[in-house]
Amino acid sequence: MSRVQRIVVASALLVIAVLGLVSVASQIGVTYYLPPDDSGFASTHVAVFAPAVVGTVVAALVVFVLVVLLIVVVRRAVPLGMWIAAAVVAIVALVTPFVVGMLDRPTF
């Protein structure tokens, strides 16, 4: 594989991981409304959804690993096993938002 192709593939894997990171990070805040009080206004509150925080950390680690891969790929060729591992961790970053999205949200 030529150097340009390696850089393009590594960049594509990195973009996939960044999309997963952004998607799971957007699930951190949970907005809920309390019933109206005597004044008739419902109060809005925001809570942190802990599984989304864990998913964000996992996706951020994957992004970091793929940035390191991109740096290594720019400098030299890497073995096939490293490409397979990079594809697997990119898939992990892409699946993480779906796993977090399937978890039950807290009820208030």
DRENTORKOL-3810 file (N, C-alpha, C; in nm, 4 decimals):
REM DRENTORKOL-3810
@n.u->0.0847; n.v->-0.1163; n.w->0.0000; ca.u->0.0000; ca.v->0.0000; ca.w->0.0000; c.u->0.0902; c.v->0.1237; c.w->0.0000
@n.u->0.0556; n.v->0.2202; n.w->-0.0834; ca.u->0.1397; ca.v->0.3390; ca.w->-0.0922; c.u->0.1190; c.v->0.4277; c.w->0.0310
@n.u->0.2069; n.v->0.5208; n.w->0.0456; ca.u->0.2023; ca.v->0.6092; ca.w->0.1627; c.u->0.0736; c.v->0.6906; c.w->0.1650
@n.u->0.0308; n.v->0.7403; n.w->0.0508; ca.u->-0.0920; ca.v->0.8204; ca.w->0.0439; c.u->-0.2129; c.v->0.7356; c.w->0.0814
@n.u->-0.2186; n.v->0.6137; n.w->0.0336; ca.u->-0.3299; ca.v->0.5251; ca.w->0.0673; c.u->-0.3324; c.v->0.4939; c.w->0.2159
@n.u->-0.2147; n.v->0.4707; n.w->0.2735; ca.u->-0.2086; ca.v->0.4442; ca.w->0.4177; c.u->-0.2603; c.v->0.5627; c.w->0.4972
@n.u->-0.2212; n.v->0.6822; n.w->0.4581; ca.u->-0.2647; ca.v->0.8023; ca.w->0.5287; c.u->-0.4150; c.v->0.8220; c.w->0.5137
@n.u->-0.4679; n.v->0.7965; n.w->0.3952; ca.u->-0.6116; ca.v->0.8124; ca.w->0.3724; c.u->-0.6915; c.v->0.7120; c.w->0.4555
@n.u->-0.6477; n.v->0.5882; n.w->0.4591; ca.u->-0.7184; ca.v->0.4856; ca.w->0.5364; c.u->-0.7111; c.v->0.5163; c.w->0.6859
@n.u->-0.5939; n.v->0.5535; n.w->0.7344; ca.u->-0.5800; ca.v->0.5876; ca.w->0.8757; c.u->-0.6640; c.v->0.7102; c.w->0.9111
@n.u->-0.6706; n.v->0.8069; n.w->0.8221; ca.u->-0.7535; ca.v->0.9252; ca.w->0.8457; c.u->-0.9010; c.v->0.8904; c.w->0.8458
@n.u->-0.9424; n.v->0.8005; n.w->0.7578; ca.u->-1.0826; ca.v->0.7580; ca.w->0.7548; c.u->-1.1208; c.v->0.6863; c.w->0.8839
@n.u->-1.0325; n.v->0.6010; n.w->0.9334; ca.u->-1.0590; ca.v->0.5346; ca.w->1.0612; c.u->-1.0683; c.v->0.6368; c.w->1.1747
@n.u->-0.9840; n.v->0.7369; n.w->1.1694; ca.u->-0.9868; ca.v->0.8415; ca.w->1.2714; c.u->-1.1167; c.v->0.9214; c.w->1.2645
@n.u->-1.1631; n.v->0.9525; n.w->1.1464; ca.u->-1.2890; ca.v->1.0263; ca.w->1.1309; c.u->-1.4060; c.v->0.9438; c.w->1.1851
@n.u->-1.4067; n.v->0.8141; n.w->1.1580; ca.u->-1.5116; ca.v->0.7265; ca.w->1.2104; c.u->-1.5111; c.v->0.7294; c.w->1.3624
@n.u->-1.3934; n.v->0.7225; n.w->1.4221; ca.u->-1.3839; ca.v->0.7247; ca.w->1.5676; c.u->-1.4272; c.v->0.8592; c.w->1.6254
@n.u->-1.3937; n.v->0.9670; n.w->1.5593; ca.u->-1.4346; ca.v->1.0994; ca.w->1.6066; c.u->-1.5862; c.v->1.1134; c.w->1.5994
@n.u->-1.6478; n.v->1.0611; n.w->1.4951; ca.u->-1.7939; ca.v->1.0643; ca.w->1.4869; c.u->-1.8571; c.v->0.9861; c.w->1.6020
@n.u->-1.8005; n.v->0.8724; n.w->1.6349; ca.u->-1.8486; ca.v->0.7957; ca.w->1.7501; c.u->-1.8312; c.v->0.8720; c.w->1.8796
@n.u->-1.7176; n.v->0.9410; n.w->1.8938; ca.u->-1.6920; ca.v->1.0200; ca.w->2.0138; c.u->-1.7928; c.v->1.1331; c.w->2.0281
@n.u->-1.8175; n.v->1.2040; n.w->1.9210; ca.u->-1.9128; ca.v->1.3150; ca.w->1.9261; c.u->-2.0531; c.v->1.2634; c.w->1.9565
@n.u->-2.0878; n.v->1.1515; n.w->1.8984; ca.u->-2.2210; ca.v->1.0954; ca.w->1.9184; c.u->-2.2432; c.v->1.0502; c.w->2.0624
@n.u->-2.1460; n.v->0.9845; n.w->2.1204; ca.u->-2.1632; ca.v->0.9377; ca.w->2.2583; c.u->-2.1512; c.v->1.0545; c.w->2.3574
@n.u->-2.0712; n.v->1.1533; n.w->2.3264; ca.u->-2.0578; ca.v->1.2684; ca.w->2.4164; c.u->-2.1864; c.v->1.3507; c.w->2.4202
@n.u->-2.2622; n.v->1.3481; n.w->2.3121; ca.u->-2.3874; ca.v->1.4236; ca.w->2.3105; c.u->-2.4940; c.v->1.3610; c.w->2.3988
@n.u->-2.4727; n.v->1.2413; n.w->2.4473; ca.u->-2.5697; ca.v->1.1733; ca.w->2.5325; c.u->-2.5425; c.v->1.1927; c.w->2.6814
@n.u->-2.4441; n.v->1.2711; n.w->2.7172; ca.u->-2.4079; ca.v->1.2867; ca.w->2.8580; c.u->-2.5164; c.v->1.3589; c.w->2.9368
@n.u->-2.5655; n.v->1.4677; n.w->2.8854; ca.u->-2.6656; ca.v->1.5452; ca.w->2.9584; c.u->-2.8056; c.v->1.4889; c.w->2.9437
@n.u->-2.8753; n.v->1.4729; n.w->3.0565; ca.u->-3.0141; ca.v->1.4269; ca.w->3.0562; c.u->-3.0981; c.v->1.5392; c.w->3.1151
@n.u->-3.1899; n.v->1.5929; n.w->3.0359; ca.u->-3.2755; ca.v->1.7018; ca.w->3.0826; c.u->-3.4063; c.v->1.6438; c.w->3.1337
@n.u->-3.4476; n.v->1.6900; n.w->3.2487; ca.u->-3.5768; ca.v->1.6469; ca.w->3.3019; c.u->-3.6480; c.v->1.7672; c.w->3.3614
@n.u->-3.7774; n.v->1.7563; n.w->3.3697; ca.u->-3.8620; ca.v->1.8651; ca.w->3.4179; c.u->-3.9384; c.v->1.8177; c.w->3.5398
@n.u->-3.9361; n.v->1.8991; n.w->3.6441; ca.u->-4.0164; ca.v->1.8692; ca.w->3.7619; c.u->-4.1561; c.v->1.9265; c.w->3.7419
@n.u->-4.2557; n.v->1.8700; n.w->3.8065; ca.u->-4.3915; ca.v->1.9205; ca.w->3.7879; c.u->-4.4025; c.v->2.0667; c.w->3.8342
@n.u->-4.5006; n.v->2.1370; n.w->3.7814; ca.u->-4.5170; ca.v->2.2779; ca.w->3.8192; c.u->-4.5397; c.v->2.2940; c.w->3.9686
@n.u->-4.4826; n.v->2.3999; n.w->4.0217; ca.u->-4.5032; ca.v->2.4294; ca.w->4.1636; c.u->-4.6228; c.v->2.5245; c.w->4.1776
@n.u->-4.6320; n.v->2.5922; n.w->4.2890; ca.u->-4.7459; ca.v->2.6812; ca.w->4.3139; c.u->-4.7523; c.v->2.7967; c.w->4.2145
@n.u->-4.6371; n.v->2.8366; n.w->4.1600; ca.u->-4.6373; ca.v->2.9476; ca.w->4.0656; c.u->-4.6838; c.v->2.9040; c.w->3.9261
@n.u->-4.6907; n.v->2.7736; n.w->3.9012; ca.u->-4.7370; ca.v->2.7231; ca.w->3.7734; c.u->-4.6273; c.v->2.6969; c.w->3.6727
@n.u->-4.5014; n.v->2.7152; n.w->3.7118; ca.u->-4.3903; ca.v->2.6935; ca.w->3.6200; c.u->-4.3175; c.v->2.5638; c.w->3.6534
@n.u->-4.2894; n.v->2.4844; n.w->3.5517; ca.u->-4.2111; ca.v->2.3626; ca.w->3.5703; c.u->-4.0634; c.v->2.3990; c.w->3.5686
@n.u->-3.9874; n.v->2.3390; n.w->3.6555; ca.u->-3.8446; ca.v->2.3682; ca.w->3.6605; c.u->-3.7674; c.v->2.2659; c.w->3.5767
@n.u->-3.6679; n.v->2.3149; n.w->3.5083; ca.u->-3.5838; ca.v->2.2317; ca.w->3.4222; c.u->-3.4544; c.v->2.1990; c.w->3.4958
@n.u->-3.4144; n.v->2.0724; n.w->3.4888; ca.u->-3.2907; ca.v->2.0289; ca.w->3.5520; c.u->-3.2124; c.v->1.9428; c.w->3.4530
@n.u->-3.0812; n.v->1.9449; n.w->3.4658; ca.u->-2.9947; ca.v->1.8639; ca.w->3.3805; c.u->-2.9112; c.v->1.7740; c.w->3.4703
@n.u->-2.9120; n.v->1.6454; n.w->3.4390; ca.u->-2.8332; ca.v->1.5478; ca.w->3.5145; c.u->-2.7291; c.v->1.4866; c.w->3.4212
@n.u->-2.6313; n.v->1.4223; n.w->3.4784; ca.u->-2.5263; ca.v->1.3559; ca.w->3.4017; c.u->-2.5602; c.v->1.2078; c.w->3.3930
@n.u->-2.5574; n.v->1.1561; n.w->3.2705; ca.u->-2.5828; ca.v->1.0145; ca.w->3.2471; c.u->-2.4479; c.v->0.9428; c.w->3.2518
@n.u->-2.4207; n.v->0.8726; n.w->3.3612; ca.u->-2.2889; ca.v->0.8140; ca.w->3.3868; c.u->-2.2423; c.v->0.7162; c.w->3.2782
@n.u->-2.3271; n.v->0.6282; n.w->3.2239; ca.u->-2.2772; ca.v->0.5401; ca.w->3.1166; c.u->-2.2284; c.v->0.6172; c.w->2.9940
@n.u->-2.2864; n.v->0.7329; n.w->2.9680; ca.u->-2.2394; ca.v->0.8131; ca.w->2.8551; c.u->-2.1011; c.v->0.8709; c.w->2.8838
@n.u->-2.0739; n.v->0.9003; n.w->3.0088; ca.u->-1.9406; ca.v->0.9496; ca.w->3.0447; c.u->-1.8371; c.v->0.8393; c.w->3.0229
@n.u->-1.8703; n.v->0.7179; n.w->3.0642; ca.u->-1.7798; ca.v->0.6050; ca.w->3.0438; c.u->-1.7600; c.v->0.5793; c.w->2.8939
@n.u->-1.8688; n.v->0.5841; n.w->2.8180; ca.u->-1.8582; ca.v->0.5661; ca.w->2.6730; c.u->-1.7742; c.v->0.6737; c.w->2.6080
@n.u->-1.7839; n.v->0.7959; n.w->2.6588; ca.u->-1.7033; ca.v->0.9051; ca.w->2.6056; c.u->-1.5551; c.v->0.8815; c.w->2.6319
@n.u->-1.5236; n.v->0.8319; n.w->2.7494; ca.u->-1.3836; ca.v->0.8020; ca.w->2.7819; c.u->-1.3309; c.v->0.6908; c.w->2.6909
@n.u->-1.4118; n.v->0.5883; n.w->2.6704; ca.u->-1.3701; ca.v->0.4780; ca.w->2.5824; c.u->-1.3473; c.v->0.5297; c.w->2.4403
@n.u->-1.4418; n.v->0.6078; n.w->2.3894; ca.u->-1.4280; ca.v->0.6604; ca.w->2.2529; c.u->-1.3094; c.v->0.7566; c.w->2.2427
@n.u->-1.2834; n.v->0.8337; n.w->2.3461; ca.u->-1.1685; ca.v->0.9247; ca.w->2.3444; c.u->-1.0373; c.v->0.8464; c.w->2.3421
@n.u->-1.0305; n.v->0.7367; n.w->2.4150; ca.u->-0.9100; ca.v->0.6529; ca.w->2.4109; c.u->-0.8898; c.v->0.5933; c.w->2.2714
@n.u->-0.9986; n.v->0.5534; n.w->2.2078; ca.u->-0.9887; ca.v->0.5002; ca.w->2.0718; c.u->-0.9383; c.v->0.6083; c.w->1.9762
@n.u->-0.9899; n.v->0.7294; n.w->1.9904; ca.u->-0.9436; ca.v->0.8395; ca.w->1.9059; c.u->-0.7940; c.v->0.8632; c.w->1.9280
@n.u->-0.7510; n.v->0.8595; n.w->2.0524; ca.u->-0.6088; ca.v->0.8783; ca.w->2.0817; c.u->-0.5242; c.v->0.7694; c.w->2.0156
@n.u->-0.5699; n.v->0.6451; n.w->2.0252; ca.u->-0.4967; ca.v->0.5336; ca.w->1.9635; c.u->-0.4887; c.v->0.5518; c.w->1.8123
@n.u->-0.5972; n.v->0.5970; n.w->1.7517; ca.u->-0.5963; ca.v->0.6140; ca.w->1.6062; c.u->-0.5149; c.v->0.7363; c.w->1.5629
@n.u->-0.5035; n.v->0.8357; n.w->1.6477; ca.u->-0.4134; ca.v->0.9478; ca.w->1.6171; c.u->-0.2690; c.v->0.8983; c.w->1.6184
@n.u->-0.2366; n.v->0.8148; n.w->1.7155; ca.u->-0.1018; ca.v->0.7565; ca.w->1.7204; c.u->-0.0773; c.v->0.6708; c.w->1.5967
@n.u->-0.1782; n.v->0.5933; n.w->1.5558; ca.u->-0.1641; ca.v->0.5135; ca.w->1.4342; c.u->-0.1377; c.v->0.6023; c.w->1.3134
@n.u->-0.2098; n.v->0.7128; n.w->1.3034; ca.u->-0.1896; ca.v->0.8038; ca.w->1.1905; c.u->-0.0472; c.v->0.8591; c.w->1.1894
@n.u->0.0032; n.v->0.8929; n.w->1.3065; ca.u->0.1408; ca.v->0.9434; ca.w->1.3146; c.u->0.2411; c.v->0.8363; c.w->1.2719
@n.u->0.2186; n.v->0.7132; n.w->1.3162; ca.u->0.3090; ca.v->0.6037; ca.w->1.2794; c.u->0.3005; c.v->0.5760; c.w->1.1298
@n.u->0.1787; n.v->0.5796; n.w->1.0743; ca.u->0.1597; ca.v->0.5510; ca.w->0.9324; c.u->0.2263; c.v->0.6570; c.w->0.8453
@n.u->0.2262; n.v->0.7803; n.w->0.8905; ca.u->0.2933; ca.v->0.8863; ca.w->0.8143; c.u->0.4436; c.v->0.8596; c.w->0.8077
@n.u->0.4967; n.v->0.8035; n.w->0.9134; ca.u->0.6414; ca.v->0.7826; ca.w->0.9187; c.u->0.6876; c.v->0.6559; c.w->0.8481
@n.u->0.6085; n.v->0.5457; n.w->0.8603; ca.u->0.6529; ca.v->0.4186; ca.w->0.8018; c.u->0.5325; c.v->0.3277; c.w->0.7787
@n.u->0.5558; n.v->0.2174; n.w->0.7097; ca.u->0.4512; ca.v->0.1175; ca.w->0.6866; c.u->0.4310; c.v->0.0349; c.w->0.8136
@n.u->0.3084; n.v->-0.0098; n.w->0.8339; ca.u->0.2774; ca.v->-0.0898; ca.w->0.9522; c.u->0.2288; c.v->-0.2277; c.w->0.9071
@n.u->0.2424; n.v->-0.3273; n.w->0.9942; ca.u->0.1991; ca.v->-0.4621; ca.w->0.9564; c.u->0.0456; c.v->-0.4725; c.w->0.9472
@n.u->-0.0004; n.v->-0.5779; n.w->0.8830; ca.u->-0.1429; ca.v->-0.6000; ca.w->0.8621; c.u->-0.2181; c.v->-0.6141; c.w->0.9943
@n.u->-0.1558; n.v->-0.6740; n.w->1.0920; ca.u->-0.2193; ca.v->-0.6911; ca.w->1.2222; c.u->-0.2553; c.v->-0.5588; c.w->1.2878
@n.u->-0.1726; n.v->-0.4591; n.w->1.2663; ca.u->-0.2019; ca.v->-0.3274; ca.w->1.3226; c.u->-0.3219; c.v->-0.2642; c.w->1.2529
@n.u->-0.3363; n.v->-0.2874; n.w->1.1225; ca.u->-0.4530; ca.v->-0.2353; ca.w->1.0505; c.u->-0.5808; c.v->-0.3026; c.w->1.0994
@n.u->-0.5723; n.v->-0.4327; n.w->1.1225; ca.u->-0.6892; ca.v->-0.5055; ca.w->1.1735; c.u->-0.7270; c.v->-0.4543; c.w->1.3124
@n.u->-0.6284; n.v->-0.4349; n.w->1.3980; ca.u->-0.6552; ca.v->-0.3817; ca.w->1.5318; c.u->-0.7136; c.v->-0.2410; c.w->1.5248
@n.u->-0.6648; n.v->-0.1599; n.w->1.4331; ca.u->-0.7169; ca.v->-0.0243; ca.w->1.4174; c.u->-0.8616; c.v->-0.0270; c.w->1.3704
@n.u->-0.8944; n.v->-0.1168; n.w->1.2799; ca.u->-1.0329; ca.v->-0.1287; ca.w->1.2333; c.u->-1.1242; c.v->-0.1754; c.w->1.3460
@n.u->-1.0762; n.v->-0.2660; n.w->1.4290; ca.u->-1.1569; ca.v->-0.3154; ca.w->1.5413; c.u->-1.1833; c.v->-0.2035; c.w->1.6416
@n.u->-1.0818; n.v->-0.1260; n.w->1.6765; ca.u->-1.1052; ca.v->-0.0184; ca.w->1.7735; c.u->-1.1909; c.v->0.0926; c.w->1.7142
@n.u->-1.1826; n.v->0.1148; n.w->1.5833; ca.u->-1.2716; ca.v->0.2136; ca.w->1.5193; c.u->-1.4161; c.v->0.1655; c.w->1.5257
@n.u->-1.4372; n.v->0.0361; n.w->1.5075; ca.u->-1.5719; ca.v->-0.0189; ca.w->1.5201; c.u->-1.6215; c.v->-0.0074; c.w->1.6635
@n.u->-1.5333; n.v->-0.0262; n.w->1.7598; ca.u->-1.5710; ca.v->-0.0087; ca.w->1.9013; c.u->-1.6183; c.v->0.1342; c.w->1.9254
@n.u->-1.5474; n.v->0.2311; n.w->1.8713; ca.u->-1.5881; ca.v->0.3712; ca.w->1.8886; c.u->-1.7199; c.v->0.3994; c.w->1.8183
@n.u->-1.7465; n.v->0.3292; n.w->1.7099; ca.u->-1.8707; ca.v->0.3499; ca.w->1.6363; c.u->-1.9888; c.v->0.2802; c.w->1.7037
@n.u->-1.9656; n.v->0.1684; n.w->1.7706; ca.u->-2.0723; ca.v->0.0929; ca.w->1.8364; c.u->-2.1058; c.v->0.1511; c.w->1.9737
@n.u->-2.0109; n.v->0.2158; n.w->2.0374; ca.u->-2.0307; ca.v->0.2682; ca.w->2.1726; c.u->-2.1532; c.v->0.3589; c.w->2.1857
@n.u->-2.1796; n.v->0.4537; n.w->2.0957; ca.u->-2.3006; ca.v->0.5357; ca.w->2.1105; c.u->-2.4295; c.v->0.4544; c.w->2.1050
@n.u->-2.4309; n.v->0.3493; n.w->2.0259; ca.u->-2.5507; ca.v->0.2662; ca.w->2.0176; c.u->-2.5726; c.v->0.1879; c.w->2.1463
@n.u->-2.4643; n.v->0.1384; n.w->2.2054; ca.u->-2.4759; ca.v->0.0660; ca.w->2.3320; c.u->-2.5243; c.v->0.1601; c.w->2.4422
@n.u->-2.4669; n.v->0.2786; n.w->2.4485; ca.u->-2.5083; ca.v->0.3755; ca.w->2.5495; c.u->-2.6525; c.v->0.4185; c.w->2.5244
@n.u->-2.6910; n.v->0.4328; n.w->2.4002; ca.u->-2.8269; ca.v->0.4728; ca.w->2.3672; c.u->-2.9313; c.v->0.3693; c.w->2.4056
@n.u->-2.8928; n.v->0.2414; n.w->2.4109; ca.u->-2.9873; ca.v->0.1361; ca.w->2.4474; c.u->-3.0062; c.v->0.1227; c.w->2.5983
@n.u->-2.9179; n.v->0.1825; n.w->2.6767; ca.u->-2.9286; ca.v->0.1716; ca.w->2.8219; c.u->-3.0460; c.v->0.2545; c.w->2.8739
@n.u->-3.1016; n.v->0.2089; n.w->2.9854; ca.u->-3.2150; ca.v->0.2801; ca.w->3.0444; c.u->-3.1703; c.v->0.4114; c.w->3.1029
@n.u->-3.2470; n.v->0.5133; n.w->3.0730; ca.u->-3.2216; ca.v->0.6451; ca.w->3.1287; c.u->-3.2783; c.v->0.6523; c.w->3.2696
@n.u->-3.2203; n.v->0.7358; n.w->3.3550; ca.u->-3.2751; ca.v->0.7481; ca.w->3.4903; c.u->-3.4115; c.v->0.8154; c.w->3.4886
@n.u->-3.4944; n.v->0.7810; n.w->3.5823; ca.u->-3.6245; ca.v->0.8464; ca.w->3.5972; c.u->-3.6193; c.v->0.9359; c.w->3.7200
@n.u->-3.6838; n.v->1.0499; n.w->3.7086; ca.u->-3.6797; ca.v->1.1463; ca.w->3.8175; c.u->-3.8182; c.v->1.1691; c.w->3.8712
END
